[in-house]
Amino acid sequence: MDSKSIVRKIIMEFNDEPLYLHDIEDFQGSKDYLNIMQASYLRTFKECLSILPNTNSTICELGSYVGILARALSYMGYKVNACDIPFFYDRKHVKEYFEKYDIKSFYFDLKDYKLPFKKSSQDLVIACEIIEHLNFNPLPVIKEINRVLKIGGYFYVAMPNSESFIKRLRYFLNGRQPSFTVEQLFEQLKPDKKMLVGLHWREYSINEVCQMVEPLGFKLVSSKVCSDVNLNYGSFYKNLLKKLIFSFPGCKPNQVVIFKKMRNSKIKF
């Protein structure tokens, strides 16, 4: 079975047997999210297979959410540690769900700057759509990722591209920053909302990501901008317009940066 078929199979299985992570069940919200992220899951899955062909390897995925990528990697034979915040994963049925697929689940808050893994125990750490959500200094988190990675292990980062021309144009025209509105700050705190981690507190350029990660014991392997998040969600004409806009140089809204651990970090915080 090829990569695309595996991801589709897992999403279809999820739709038949959804994993609820909220006190207020919102299956449609999870389904919409999967539609937005499906192409991104496939891209990450294929790139992980490429950089880490040994399926006997151990992978830590930060922000696994409903576990589509974790399940795809486990399907291929990898030992997968699916991680997310306690609000999502501190639930008995979540642990049982992942155990069915031979996946270990962990819950913790990155602001504690501590990952529950031994030193040099992971071959790959994945952080897709994570760093832009951190409302605290991310450097100790990156140092902790260095600690749990083996020498020669990989750190896979995917996030919005802060240098997208479209975002800069939007800011020029209406002053809208590529993060969130003040109204969304109020909306996040409403008890009937589930927008616990939805805000982008800080978006970065590829150069800024390298400036943060490389001094902590990593070497840049590859970087690229892309447009596979939210590209096929919405009306036909809206998607067609997005594809047209994103085809122009400098307009792609997302980026992927891959690092290799070369040494243990010597920087102290």
matplotlib code that plots the C-alpha trace (Angstrom):
import matplotlib.pyplot as plt

x = [0.0, 1.4, 1.7, -1.4, -3.5, -2.3, -3.2, -6.6, -7.2, -6.4, -8.6, -11.5, -11.0, -11.0, -14.3, -15.8, -14.3, -13.5, -11.3, -13.0, -10.5, -13.0, -15.5, -17.9, -17.9, -17.3, -16.8, -17.6, -14.8, -12.3, -13.5, -13.1, -9.6, -8.6, -9.8, -7.6, -4.6, -4.8, -2.3, 0.0, -0.2, 0.7, 3.7, 5.0, 4.5, 6.4, 9.3, 9.6, 9.9, 12.6, 14.8, 14.3, 14.1, 14.9, 11.4, 12.8, 13.4, 11.6, 9.6, 8.2, 5.4, 4.6, 1.0, -0.3, -3.9, -6.2, -3.1, -3.4, 0.3, 1.2, -1.0, 0.5, 4.0, 3.1, 1.5, 4.9, 6.5, 8.0, 7.9, 5.8, 5.3, 2.2, 2.3, -0.2, -1.4, -3.2, -6.5, -6.5, -4.6, -5.2, -8.1, -8.4, -10.1, -7.3, -4.6, -6.7, -7.3, -3.6, -2.7, -4.9, -2.4, 0.8, 1.3, 2.4, 0.6, 2.0, 0.5, 2.5, 2.8, 5.8, 5.9, 7.3, 10.4, 10.6, 9.9, 9.2, 11.9, 15.4, 18.4, 19.2, 16.2, 14.5, 15.5, 13.1, 11.1, 8.2, 6.8, 4.1, 2.1, 3.5, 6.0, 3.8, 1.3, 3.8, 3.2, 6.5, 10.2, 10.6, 14.4, 14.3, 11.9, 14.3, 17.1, 15.0, 14.3, 18.1, 18.4, 16.0, 17.3, 20.2, 23.2, 22.4, 18.6, 16.3, 14.1, 11.2, 9.6, 6.5, 4.9, 3.4, 5.7, 5.9, 7.6, 4.7, 4.0, 0.3, 0.6, 2.8, 0.3, -2.6, -0.7, 0.1, -3.5, -5.4, -2.8, -3.7, -0.7, -0.2, -1.3, -4.7, -7.1, -7.9, -11.4, -10.0, -8.3, -11.8, -13.3, -10.6, -11.7, -15.4, -16.5, -18.5, -15.6, -12.9, -10.2, -7.6, -4.6, -5.8, -3.9, -0.6, 1.3, 4.4, 5.2, 8.8, 10.7, 13.0, 16.0, 14.7, 14.0, 17.6, 18.9, 16.9, 17.7, 21.3, 23.1, 21.5, 23.4, 21.7, 22.6, 20.2, 19.4, 16.7, 14.1, 11.3, 8.1, 4.9, 1.1, -0.4, -2.3, -5.9, -5.4, -8.3, -10.8, -13.7, -15.5, -14.1, -13.5, -12.0, -9.5, -8.8, -8.0, -5.7, -3.8, -3.4, -2.2, 0.2, 1.8, 3.5, 7.0, 7.0, 3.3, 3.4, 2.0, 3.7, 7.3, 9.1, 12.6, 14.5, 17.5, 20.0, 21.4, 25.2, 26.0, 24.5, 23.6, 26.1, 24.0, 22.6, 19.4]
y = [0.0, 3.4, 6.4, 8.1, 5.0, 4.5, 8.1, 7.8, 4.5, 5.8, 8.9, 6.7, 4.5, 7.6, 8.7, 5.3, 5.3, 8.9, 9.8, 12.4, 14.8, 17.4, 17.3, 18.6, 16.1, 17.8, 15.1, 17.5, 19.9, 17.0, 15.9, 19.5, 19.7, 16.4, 17.8, 20.9, 18.8, 15.7, 16.9, 18.0, 14.6, 12.9, 15.2, 14.7, 11.0, 10.6, 12.9, 10.9, 7.7, 9.3, 10.7, 7.7, 4.5, 2.2, 1.3, 0.0, 3.6, 5.5, 8.6, 11.2, 13.3, 16.5, 17.7, 14.3, 15.4, 12.7, 10.6, 10.3, 10.7, 8.6, 5.8, 6.0, 5.7, 2.9, 1.1, 1.1, -0.5, 2.5, 2.8, 5.9, 8.1, 10.3, 13.4, 16.2, 18.4, 17.0, 18.6, 16.2, 13.1, 12.8, 10.5, 6.8, 6.2, 8.1, 5.9, 2.8, 4.1, 4.5, 1.2, -0.6, 0.6, -0.2, 3.5, 4.9, 8.2, 10.9, 14.1, 17.1, 20.8, 22.1, 25.2, 22.9, 22.4, 18.7, 15.8, 12.4, 10.5, 9.4, 11.1, 10.0, 7.8, 9.2, 8.9, 11.6, 14.3, 15.8, 19.3, 20.1, 23.3, 23.5, 26.2, 29.1, 28.2, 28.6, 31.7, 31.3, 31.1, 28.1, 27.8, 25.5, 23.3, 22.9, 22.2, 19.5, 18.0, 17.9, 16.0, 13.2, 12.8, 10.5, 11.9, 11.8, 12.0, 14.4, 17.3, 17.9, 21.3, 22.4, 25.8, 28.8, 30.9, 34.4, 35.7, 35.0, 38.0, 37.5, 38.0, 41.0, 42.5, 41.8, 43.7, 46.6, 46.9, 46.5, 46.2, 42.6, 40.7, 37.1, 35.9, 36.7, 39.5, 41.0, 39.6, 36.1, 36.6, 37.1, 34.3, 31.8, 32.3, 31.7, 28.5, 27.3, 27.5, 24.8, 27.1, 26.1, 26.1, 27.7, 31.0, 31.7, 33.7, 34.1, 33.0, 32.6, 32.7, 29.9, 32.0, 32.7, 29.0, 28.2, 30.9, 29.3, 25.6, 25.5, 26.9, 24.2, 21.4, 20.9, 21.2, 22.3, 19.4, 21.0, 23.8, 24.7, 26.7, 24.9, 25.3, 22.0, 23.1, 24.2, 24.1, 21.7, 22.9, 25.1, 25.8, 24.8, 28.4, 29.4, 26.5, 27.4, 31.0, 29.8, 27.5, 30.3, 32.8, 30.3, 29.5, 32.9, 33.2, 34.2, 33.5, 30.0, 30.1, 27.2, 25.9, 22.8, 22.8, 19.6, 19.5, 16.8, 16.5, 16.8, 17.2, 17.6, 21.2, 23.0, 26.1, 26.6, 28.3]
z = [0.0, -1.0, 1.4, 0.1, 0.5, 4.1, 5.1, 3.5, 5.1, 8.6, 8.1, 6.9, 10.0, 12.2, 10.7, 11.5, 15.0, 16.0, 19.0, 21.1, 22.8, 24.2, 27.0, 24.5, 21.6, 18.3, 15.7, 12.8, 14.0, 14.0, 10.6, 9.2, 10.7, 9.0, 5.7, 6.2, 7.3, 5.0, 2.4, 5.2, 6.9, 3.6, 3.0, 6.5, 6.4, 3.1, 4.3, 7.5, 5.6, 3.4, 6.2, 8.5, 6.4, 9.3, 10.5, 13.8, 14.8, 17.6, 16.8, 19.1, 17.6, 19.5, 19.1, 17.8, 18.3, 16.9, 15.9, 12.1, 11.5, 14.6, 13.3, 9.8, 11.2, 13.5, 10.6, 8.9, 12.0, 13.7, 17.5, 18.0, 21.0, 20.5, 22.7, 23.4, 26.2, 29.3, 28.2, 25.2, 26.3, 30.1, 29.4, 29.8, 26.5, 24.7, 26.1, 25.2, 21.7, 21.0, 22.7, 20.1, 17.4, 19.4, 20.1, 23.5, 24.4, 26.7, 28.0, 29.3, 28.8, 26.9, 29.1, 31.8, 29.5, 30.2, 27.9, 29.6, 27.7, 28.4, 27.0, 23.4, 23.2, 20.1, 16.4, 15.2, 16.9, 14.9, 15.6, 13.0, 13.7, 17.2, 17.7, 16.5, 19.2, 22.1, 24.1, 26.0, 25.0, 22.8, 23.2, 26.3, 24.5, 21.5, 23.9, 25.6, 22.1, 21.6, 24.9, 23.9, 20.4, 19.5, 17.8, 14.1, 14.9, 13.2, 14.2, 11.8, 12.0, 10.0, 10.6, 8.9, 6.7, 8.3, 5.2, 2.9, 0.6, 1.2, 4.9, 4.4, 2.0, 4.4, 7.1, 4.8, 3.7, 7.0, 9.7, 10.4, 11.9, 10.9, 14.3, 15.9, 16.6, 20.0, 19.6, 19.4, 22.8, 24.3, 22.3, 23.5, 27.1, 26.6, 28.4, 25.4, 23.0, 22.5, 21.1, 23.7, 21.4, 18.3, 18.4, 16.7, 19.2, 17.0, 13.4, 12.2, 9.0, 7.9, 8.9, 12.3, 12.9, 11.9, 14.3, 17.2, 16.4, 15.1, 18.2, 20.3, 18.6, 15.2, 11.6, 8.9, 6.5, 4.3, 4.2, 1.8, 1.6, 0.6, 0.4, 1.5, 4.7, 4.1, 0.3, -0.5, 2.0, 1.0, -2.2, -5.6, -6.7, -3.4, -3.6, -7.2, -6.2, -3.4, -5.7, -8.2, -5.6, -3.9, -7.3, -7.3, -5.8, -2.2, -1.6, -0.2, 3.4, 5.0, 5.5, 6.5, 8.1, 8.9, 11.2, 12.3, 15.8, 15.6, 19.3, 22.7, 23.5, 25.7, 26.2, 29.7, 30.4]

ax = plt.figure().add_subplot(projection="3d")
ax.plot(x, y, z, "-o")
ax.set_aspect("equal")
plt.show()
